[in-house]
């Protein structure tokens, strides 16, 4: 555990999940670390990717181009992603995402390539990966779960945690900064952000395999 490690974009967006994603419901919900709130993982997971890509763009590492093609009466639109430099601070999951960017790839392609294979619950796996990164960075401590909860977690991929002692104030500041940054993106370039979230959601959904084993999947 490295208590000095800076939060990655995935971790920052996770902490701000109750302010950037739709609320959870009876069927789809995941707890937000450091908060009593819950978010819908189907909405949160794409925004973890979108926020990370926007942060990489801000670092000058990538650029977006909105593309479209019309065939007969059907217009297909996508966000083209290209490398324009090297990330200045991206590590872990963000670095993995940057590595998946290649010539001719859309945001959907990049997110799809982030996964090693098709999985049972790619939305839950995304949130779980961000949670693990927060644990590794020293912000969170995993909680022990009973047998019934552990069985359910195999399907939801939910990782129960508590905030590490002494990190509460820092976690809340990270969450507030990420929420403010996300609000700025939406205010300045809402159409791009919406399209990017949709593309990221499509990339995640393309990895859904209902026949995959319900055991914990490996990302990487």
Sine and cosine of phi, psi and omega as CSV:
sin_phi,cos_phi,sin_psi,cos_psi,sin_omega,cos_omega
0.00,0.00,0.79,-0.62,-0.04,-1.00
-0.92,-0.40,0.98,-0.21,-0.09,-1.00
-0.96,0.26,-0.12,0.99,-0.03,-1.00
-0.98,-0.20,-0.07,1.00,-0.08,-1.00
-0.94,0.34,0.72,-0.70,0.02,-1.00
-0.96,0.28,0.48,-0.88,0.00,-1.00
-0.94,0.35,0.69,-0.73,0.09,-1.00
-0.99,0.16,0.24,-0.97,0.04,-1.00
-0.85,0.53,-0.62,0.79,0.03,-1.00
-0.87,0.50,-0.71,0.70,-0.01,-1.00
-0.92,0.40,-0.71,0.70,-0.01,-1.00
-0.86,0.51,-0.71,0.71,0.00,-1.00
-0.92,0.39,-0.59,0.81,0.06,-1.00
-0.88,0.48,-0.71,0.70,-0.01,-1.00
-0.90,0.44,-0.48,0.88,0.02,-1.00
-1.00,-0.07,0.21,0.98,-0.13,-0.99
-0.82,0.57,-0.58,0.82,-0.02,-1.00
-0.96,0.28,-0.19,0.98,-0.01,-1.00
-0.94,-0.33,-0.22,0.98,0.00,-1.00
-0.92,-0.39,-0.27,0.96,-0.05,-1.00
-0.88,-0.47,0.28,-0.96,0.04,-1.00
-0.93,0.38,0.50,-0.87,0.03,-1.00
-0.89,0.45,0.47,-0.88,0.06,-1.00
-0.95,0.32,0.28,-0.96,0.06,-1.00
-0.75,-0.66,-0.09,-1.00,-0.08,-1.00
-0.87,0.49,-0.50,0.86,-0.06,-1.00
-1.00,-0.06,-0.65,0.76,-0.07,-1.00
-0.82,-0.57,0.93,-0.38,0.02,-1.00
-0.37,-0.93,0.51,-0.86,0.11,-0.99
-0.58,-0.82,0.64,-0.77,-0.03,-1.00
-0.97,0.25,0.59,-0.81,0.03,-1.00
-0.99,-0.11,0.82,-0.57,-0.03,-1.00
-0.83,0.56,0.69,-0.73,0.04,-1.00
0.97,0.23,0.18,0.98,-0.05,-1.00
-0.59,-0.81,0.45,-0.89,0.09,-1.00
-0.99,0.10,-0.10,1.00,-0.07,-1.00
-0.98,0.19,0.33,-0.94,0.08,-1.00
-0.80,-0.60,0.52,-0.85,0.03,-1.00
-0.85,-0.53,0.35,-0.93,0.06,-1.00
-0.99,0.13,0.90,-0.43,-0.05,-1.00
-0.89,0.45,-0.41,0.91,0.03,-1.00
-0.93,0.37,-0.42,0.91,0.05,-1.00
-0.99,-0.14,-0.57,0.82,-0.03,-1.00
-0.93,0.37,-0.71,0.70,-0.09,-1.00
-0.85,0.53,-0.75,0.67,0.04,-1.00
-0.87,0.49,-0.53,0.85,-0.03,-1.00
-0.97,0.24,-0.43,0.90,0.13,-0.99
-0.89,0.45,-0.68,0.74,0.04,-1.00
-0.93,0.36,-0.72,0.69,-0.04,-1.00
-0.88,0.47,-0.69,0.72,0.02,-1.00
-0.88,0.48,-0.67,0.75,0.00,-1.00
-0.90,0.43,-0.68,0.73,0.02,-1.00
-0.90,0.44,-0.63,0.77,0.03,-1.00
-0.91,0.42,-0.62,0.78,0.05,-1.00
-0.91,0.42,-0.65,0.76,0.06,-1.00
-0.90,0.45,-0.61,0.79,0.06,-1.00
-0.89,0.46,-0.67,0.74,-0.01,-1.00
-0.91,0.42,-0.47,0.88,0.02,-1.00
-0.98,0.17,-0.10,0.99,-0.02,-1.00
0.99,0.12,0.22,0.97,-0.05,-1.00
-1.00,0.09,-0.47,0.88,-0.03,-1.00
-0.63,-0.78,0.21,-0.98,0.08,-1.00
-0.67,-0.74,0.47,-0.88,0.03,-1.00
-0.95,-0.32,0.51,-0.86,0.15,-0.99
-0.63,-0.78,0.80,-0.59,0.02,-1.00
-0.99,0.13,0.85,-0.52,-0.08,-1.00
-0.88,-0.48,0.41,-0.91,0.08,-1.00
-0.43,-0.90,0.42,-0.91,0.03,-1.00
-0.58,-0.81,0.71,-0.70,-0.01,-1.00
-0.93,-0.36,0.83,-0.56,0.07,-1.00
-0.86,-0.52,0.89,-0.45,-0.15,-0.99
0.83,0.55,-0.91,-0.41,-0.04,-1.00
-0.95,-0.33,0.17,0.99,-0.06,-1.00
-0.94,-0.33,0.84,-0.55,0.04,-1.00
-0.96,-0.26,0.81,-0.58,0.04,-1.00
-0.96,-0.29,0.78,-0.62,-0.01,-1.00
-0.87,-0.49,0.52,-0.86,0.04,-1.00
-0.41,-0.91,0.24,-0.97,0.04,-1.00
-0.97,-0.25,0.92,-0.40,0.04,-1.00
-0.99,0.12,0.72,-0.69,-0.03,-1.00
-0.88,-0.48,0.77,-0.64,0.03,-1.00
-0.76,-0.65,0.48,-0.88,0.09,-1.00
-0.98,0.18,0.68,-0.74,0.03,-1.00
-0.80,-0.60,-0.02,1.00,-0.01,-1.00
0.04,-1.00,-0.36,-0.93,0.03,-1.00
-0.91,-0.42,0.63,-0.78,0.03,-1.00
-0.89,0.46,0.61,-0.79,0.00,-1.00
-1.00,0.05,-0.39,0.92,-0.07,-1.00
-0.62,-0.79,0.02,1.00,-0.08,-1.00
-0.93,0.36,0.78,-0.62,0.08,-1.00
-0.69,-0.72,0.12,-0.99,0.12,-0.99
0.84,0.55,-0.80,-0.60,-0.07,-1.00
-0.90,0.44,-0.58,0.82,0.03,-1.00
-0.92,0.38,-0.64,0.76,0.04,-1.00
-0.90,0.43,-0.64,0.77,0.05,-1.00
-0.87,0.49,-0.66,0.75,0.00,-1.00
-0.90,0.43,-0.69,0.72,0.02,-1.00
-0.87,0.49,-0.63,0.78,-0.01,-1.00
-0.91,0.42,-0.39,0.92,-0.03,-1.00
-0.99,0.11,-0.13,0.99,-0.01,-1.00
-0.98,0.21,0.78,-0.63,0.00,-1.00
-0.55,-0.83,0.05,-1.00,-0.04,-1.00
-0.85,0.52,0.74,-0.68,0.10,-1.00
0.97,0.25,0.16,0.99,-0.06,-1.00
-1.00,-0.02,0.63,-0.77,0.11,-0.99
-1.00,0.00,0.17,-0.99,0.07,-1.00
-0.87,0.50,-0.60,0.80,0.06,-1.00
-0.87,0.49,-0.70,0.71,0.01,-1.00
-0.87,0.49,-0.68,0.73,-0.05,-1.00
-0.90,0.43,-0.71,0.71,0.01,-1.00
-0.91,0.41,-0.67,0.74,0.03,-1.00
-0.86,0.50,-0.67,0.74,-0.03,-1.00
-0.94,0.34,-0.35,0.94,0.03,-1.00
-0.88,0.47,-0.54,0.84,0.05,-1.00
-0.99,0.14,0.62,-0.78,0.01,-1.00
-0.96,0.30,-0.47,0.88,-0.06,-1.00
-0.27,-0.96,0.08,-1.00,0.11,-0.99
-0.93,0.38,0.58,-0.81,-0.05,-1.00
-0.70,-0.71,0.21,-0.98,-0.03,-1.00
-0.94,0.34,-0.66,0.75,-0.08,-1.00
-0.67,-0.74,0.98,0.17,-0.05,-1.00
-0.91,0.41,-0.44,0.90,0.05,-1.00
-0.93,0.37,-0.73,0.68,0.04,-1.00
-0.90,0.43,-0.61,0.79,0.02,-1.00
-0.90,0.44,-0.61,0.80,0.02,-1.00
-0.89,0.45,-0.75,0.66,0.02,-1.00
-0.90,0.43,-0.64,0.77,0.01,-1.00
-0.90,0.44,-0.63,0.78,0.01,-1.00
-0.91,0.42,-0.66,0.75,0.04,-1.00
-0.91,0.41,-0.62,0.78,0.03,-1.00
-0.90,0.44,-0.69,0.73,0.03,-1.00
-0.88,0.47,-0.62,0.78,0.02,-1.00
-0.90,0.43,-0.59,0.81,0.05,-1.00
-0.93,0.38,-0.58,0.81,0.06,-1.00
-0.91,0.41,-0.73,0.69,-0.01,-1.00
-0.89,0.46,-0.50,0.87,0.00,-1.00
-0.99,0.14,-0.08,1.00,0.07,-1.00
1.00,-0.02,0.11,0.99,-0.01,-1.00
-0.99,0.13,-0.55,0.84,-0.10,-1.00
-0.82,-0.58,0.39,-0.92,0.07,-1.00
-0.82,-0.57,0.79,-0.61,0.00,-1.00
-0.93,0.37,0.55,-0.83,0.04,-1.00
-0.97,-0.22,0.53,-0.85,0.10,-1.00
-0.97,0.26,0.61,-0.79,-0.01,-1.00
-0.86,-0.52,0.48,-0.88,0.08,-1.00
-0.95,0.31,0.12,-0.99,-0.06,-1.00
-0.87,0.50,-0.69,0.73,-0.02,-1.00
-0.90,0.43,-0.69,0.72,0.01,-1.00
-0.91,0.41,-0.62,0.79,0.00,-1.00
-0.90,0.43,-0.62,0.79,0.03,-1.00
-0.90,0.43,-0.69,0.72,0.02,-1.00
-0.90,0.43,-0.57,0.82,-0.01,-1.00
-0.91,0.42,-0.41,0.91,0.04,-1.00
-0.90,0.43,-0.47,0.88,0.02,-1.00
-1.00,-0.02,-0.70,0.72,-0.06,-1.00
-0.99,0.12,-0.36,0.93,-0.08,-1.00
0.93,0.38,0.24,0.97,-0.03,-1.00
-0.92,0.38,0.73,-0.68,0.05,-1.00
-0.92,-0.39,0.93,-0.38,-0.02,-1.00
-0.96,0.28,0.74,-0.67,-0.03,-1.00
-0.61,-0.79,0.25,-0.97,0.23,-0.97
-0.78,-0.62,0.36,-0.93,0.03,-1.00
-0.95,0.32,0.71,-0.70,0.00,-1.00
-0.89,0.47,0.63,-0.78,0.01,-1.00
-0.81,0.59,0.74,-0.67,0.04,-1.00
1.00,0.10,-0.03,1.00,-0.04,-1.00
-0.95,-0.31,0.04,1.00,-0.09,-1.00
-0.86,0.50,-0.77,0.64,-0.05,-1.00
-0.88,0.47,-0.68,0.74,0.00,-1.00
-0.91,0.42,-0.66,0.75,0.01,-1.00
-0.87,0.49,-0.71,0.71,-0.02,-1.00
-0.91,0.41,-0.56,0.83,0.05,-1.00
-0.93,0.37,-0.68,0.74,0.05,-1.00
-0.86,0.51,-0.69,0.72,0.00,-1.00
-0.89,0.45,-0.70,0.71,-0.02,-1.00
-0.90,0.44,-0.67,0.74,0.01,-1.00
-0.90,0.43,-0.68,0.74,-0.01,-1.00
-0.92,0.40,-0.65,0.76,0.02,-1.00
-0.90,0.44,-0.66,0.75,0.02,-1.00
-0.91,0.40,-0.65,0.76,0.01,-1.00
-0.90,0.43,-0.67,0.74,0.02,-1.00
-0.89,0.45,-0.68,0.73,0.03,-1.00
-0.88,0.48,-0.60,0.80,0.05,-1.00
-0.91,0.42,-0.67,0.74,0.05,-1.00
-0.86,0.50,-0.72,0.69,-0.03,-1.00
-0.90,0.43,-0.59,0.81,-0.02,-1.00
-0.94,0.33,-0.66,0.75,-0.10,-1.00
-0.99,0.11,-0.57,0.82,-0.14,-0.99
-0.56,-0.83,0.81,0.58,-0.10,-1.00
-0.85,0.53,-0.65,0.76,-0.03,-1.00
-0.90,0.44,-0.67,0.74,0.03,-1.00
-0.90,0.43,-0.70,0.71,-0.01,-1.00
-0.88,0.48,-0.70,0.71,0.01,-1.00
-0.88,0.47,-0.68,0.73,0.01,-1.00
-0.91,0.41,-0.61,0.79,-0.01,-1.00
-0.92,0.38,-0.68,0.73,0.05,-1.00
-0.88,0.48,-0.67,0.75,0.02,-1.00
-0.89,0.45,-0.68,0.73,0.04,-1.00
-0.89,0.45,-0.69,0.72,0.01,-1.00
-0.90,0.44,-0.63,0.78,0.05,-1.00
-0.89,0.45,-0.63,0.78,0.04,-1.00
-0.91,0.41,-0.62,0.78,0.03,-1.00
-0.90,0.44,-0.67,0.74,0.04,-1.00
-0.90,0.44,-0.75,0.66,-0.04,-1.00
-0.87,0.49,-0.49,0.87,-0.01,-1.00
-0.93,0.36,-0.26,0.97,0.02,-1.00
-1.00,-0.09,0.03,1.00,-0.01,-1.00
-0.96,0.28,0.82,-0.57,0.03,-1.00
-0.75,-0.67,0.97,-0.24,-0.07,-1.00
-0.91,0.41,-0.31,0.95,-0.02,-1.00
-1.00,-0.03,-0.08,1.00,0.00,-1.00
-0.91,0.42,0.48,-0.88,0.02,-1.00
-0.87,0.50,0.55,-0.83,-0.02,-1.00
-0.99,0.15,0.05,1.00,0.05,-1.00
-0.95,0.30,0.15,-0.99,-0.02,-1.00
-0.91,0.42,0.81,-0.58,-0.01,-1.00
-1.00,0.03,0.46,-0.89,0.04,-1.00
-0.99,-0.13,0.76,-0.65,0.07,-1.00
-0.96,-0.28,0.92,-0.39,-0.01,-1.00
0.64,-0.77,0.00,0.00,0.00,0.00
